[in-house]
Amino acid sequence: MPTTKPQLAGTAEVAKILGVTKQAIADRRRHSPWSLEAEIRPAFPKPIAELACGPIWDAREIRNYKRRYDTFLRRLRPYGR
């Protein structure tokens, strides 16, 4: 089965996909995996490469993370508050 090429995304592209700032991406990367929410909060994807210009992700993994994170937020605030 042929493998598909990743859709490359740097910090700026990831921030745009998620609708957040580049600083928010750095914060999500540092989020403690042992926090109280760690069992229910989706883990931020690991980059597929770390280059001199910064981390590089597969954009498909970021979009999948966004879907899971949006579901997490809806469960936290079921009435849109």
N, C-alpha and C positions, 0 to 999 in steps of 0.2 A: 504494500500500500504506500503510495507516495506521500511524503510529508508536505504540508503546506508551509510556505514561507511566512514568518511572522510579519505583522503589520507594525513597523517600528514607530515608537512614540517616545519623545523625550519629556522632560518635566513640563515644558510649556504646553505640549499637546495633551498630556495627561490632565493637566489643570483645566484645559478647555473642555475635554470630554466630561470631566466631573463637575464643571461649573464652579471651580474653587480657585484660589490663588496658588501660585507656586510655593509659597510658604506653607500653605495647608497641606500640600503634597509632602513636604519635608516633615511636617508634624505627624501625618498619618504613618509615615515610614518609621518614625520613632515611637509610635504608640506601643505601650508596654503589653506584651502578650500575656502577662500574668495579672492583668487588672481584673476587677470584678466582672466587667462586661466581656472579657475575652472569650467566654464560652458561647456567647450569642452574637457578638460583633464579628462580621466577616474580616478575615485577615487581609491586609493590603498586599497585593501581589509583589513578589520579589522581582527585581529587574532581571532581564535576561542577559544584561551586560552592564558593566560599570566602566565607562570611558572617561578620558580626561575632561570631556565636556559635561559629564554627568551620567546619571543612570538612564538606561534604555529599557523600555517595557514592550511587550507585545500588546498592541492596542486592543486586541480581542479580549485579552485577560482583564484589561482595565474596564472595558464595557461590561463584562460579566460581573466583575467586582461591583460596579455601579448598580447593576440590577439587584444584587444581593444586599448591598448597603441600603438602597432605597427601601427594600422590604424590611430590613432591620429597623429603619427609622419609622416606617408605618406601624410596626408593632409597638414601638416605644411610644408613639403619639397617634393612637388609632383615630382620634377625632380631629386631626389637623392642627393641634395646638402646639 
